[in-house]
Structures are given as C-alpha cells and as structure tokens.
C-alpha cells in the first residue's frame, strides 16, 4: 500500500517505517481510521533501543499495549504512558529540580502544573543523560489534542532524542475553555516536519466497507477545502434522513421517530448516537425516548450537583432531591405516585413496602443507606429502564464506599469512583448516546448523527468516522454546513 509522504512523494509500508524511525523531528498526518495505531506499533518494533510512546488517555494506552502484545513485542523495547502519568513520574523523581509540589493531581489545572514541572526539569539539563540512556526515541499519539504545556514538553524532549508525532488537525476538538492548543501550522509543523500522511482507510477495509472509508477521506478533503459536505453523492452505507426545521412543532417528535427507525434496522450491533456536546440533559432525554444508554462525562455535572445539594438539605427537601434524581435517570419511575404513598405512610393510613419505607427514612434522617436501598430496589420493582446507567452506577458505588467506611464523605467517594472509571475505561452496550468529546478515538459498528447543526467542522468529521459499517445523518438538509465554518 502506498502512502503520501511529505510534499507529494509516495512510499511503501516498509519505507514508511524507516522514515518514521529515522526522522529527528517528524509528523505523520493520520486521518481517522487509517491505521495510526498499527503504524505506531510497527515503528516501536523497528530498530534498536527503547521507545517512549506517549498518548493522552488510558484507553489509548490500552489500545497501543494490546497491539504491541498482539505483535509479541518485547516489553523491554518500549514504554507506553499517558503524557500526564509520565510527567508526574519524572517530575516527582526530582521534586527539587522540577519544582513539583503536587503529588496527587485531581483537576486539569493541577495536571497542567505537573506537566509544567516536567518541562522545567527537562529544560534544566540535569537529566539529559537519564533521558538519553532510557530512550532511543519518542512517539506521541493524538498530537492534535496536546495543549501548549504538553507541546512544550514534547519539544523539550525532541531536543534530546528523536521524536515523531502522530495526529490530525481535523480531529482536534478539545481547544475550548482553558485548554489552549498550539496553532497546528505556525507552531506544531514549524517544529515537526510532515514526513508522511496515512491514506489507507483501514477501519472500513477490515469489515469489507472500503467504499465508506474512501468516501470519508473525500469528506475530509471537502471539509478542509470547502467547509461543507454534500450527502447527495454518498455510498450505500451512508443514510440521510430529513428533519423538519427546528421551529416546526413536529421537530422533536420526528427526530425521535427517525432515530428509532434507524436503530431498528441495525440488528443488535453496537451503535453510537451522537448529539450536541454542550447539552448533557438533551442527550439524556433522547436516550430515555429511544431506549439507549447515555454516555456521561467522567466528571458528570448532574452527579456533582446532586452530591453537593444532598449535604445541604434534609426532611422532605432531601427526599424530593433523591426522587428527582431517580426520575431523571430511569423510565417508568412514577415519582408522583410514590410521593403520595409516602404521605399516606407518614399519616399511618398505609403500610409501607420496602421502597416506601426507604423514602420515609430518607426524609427523617441524613443517612446514606436508605438512598442506596432505594436506588437498588426501585429498578427491580418498577421495571424501569436506567438510561443514565453510568451516573447511576457511579453514585451507587460511591454510596457503598461511604457506608463501608472506605471514604469519609460522599464527595470524596464520587471522586474516587470517577477516577477509577477513568483508568478502567468504558463499557458500551448496543445502544449508546454521547458526544464527540466523549467518544473520540472509539469505534462502533454504526453511528447515527443528530443535532448536526450544532456541530463544528472538526466535530462533524469525528462524528462521521465513528461507525465502521454505516453512517446515518439526521439533518434539516443534505448539504452539511458545520457551525461557525
């Protein structure tokens, strides 16, 4: 297979690996699904010495480690880590030199401070010999997601050992709020010369869907050059469903109908529905209406707000808070009926069942055990569908931790559960709804894209490339014009 390389040159796979491992400072442009993980793994096997492989997420670490294990690579020839974990390890080994004062970072700001400490240490020159003796080179995956301090770290490493980065500017979707990204052309490519561009749609080729893969590569070019995609010239595995205008009274009902229709044709394979990244509640409501599971941010806002309020309320307000949460995470929970039953129990005119007894105890104490009992029992007895399962399981796990004495406060327990989930990764069912921010880098059999009008250019590209077997776009028009493009 030939790959485009540099300015129009082409090379075969063997020569590509030589280029990647032979460059002092290089950049491989890697469109979605074009075998980037495979190339990083093959490059790590090539040549002598030990390679440092850095990426952003633990899921990325797991994917790279699995690929290298599949190739029976000698673990002594590589070290894989997230940028954050490697920075913490190196900076904490020399705390006086690095200026590190954080040993257990929790927030994004604290992780940035750790990375800055690692930069200070490397730039000081005091561990030059350590770096050179430890690694023959470094590969950095998903480089488009590097914030400025991480870019500074990699640049500092590239002054000591050969460095090749892998990324795609069209998949950069994390440059918002406090996440300042380096300019790809003026800063990244000024340091790391493009040595190759992957052009084999590996993800789709593997499932016999090469036409979709080639079409997505054309879409990438269209988005880059014209800022839009015309769905009228699409392969058979790309489906377009027209929505009425957002102001139409039938808009939301029709959207639900079209999503259900698309789901019904998928025969039980894994599907991700991609909605508005900025509307966590809207995605949850859609999950409820189409019987899907909402993919939650690790630091779920709904859970955080609930835990903070729970410690401040008591009596009927405490019960109302808990029942509002129940109503917001599962179907068939008749909260109004339950509240009436609880009132009858309190008046002595009704004998309580286990759920009603738990509700009474919630309103009469500050204990957590009755809340856990309610959460565990109500899905069994009312036979509801828990559409915010990640939120539900995180809260139940945190409650168990406090009850067992593992944690002193529910806030601490929630943080611990979320942190462990961050390390363990996600498990998906057959029907899921999330955002590009939550599923970037992941692969599903099918993708259904709603709320297209809210997606920016890079988000649209990431959304389109999540499904290996089919893509369904539900939109007001077949000419997709990303937001702010």
Helices and strands as residue ranges (DSSP letters): E 3-5, E 9-11, H 13-22, E 25-30, H 36-45, E 51-55, H 58-70, G 75-77, E 78-82, H 83-93, H 95-98, H 108-124, H 128-134, E 137-140, G 143-145, H 148-158, E 162-167, G 169-171, I 184-188, H 189-191, E 193-198, H 202-205, H 210-225, E 228-230, E 238-242, H 251-264, E 271-274, H 280-290, E 293-294, H 301-310, H 315-329, H 335-347, H 354-364, H 369-382, H 389-403, H 410-424, E 431-434, H 436-439, E 444-449, G 452-454, H 457-464, E 467-475, E 479-481
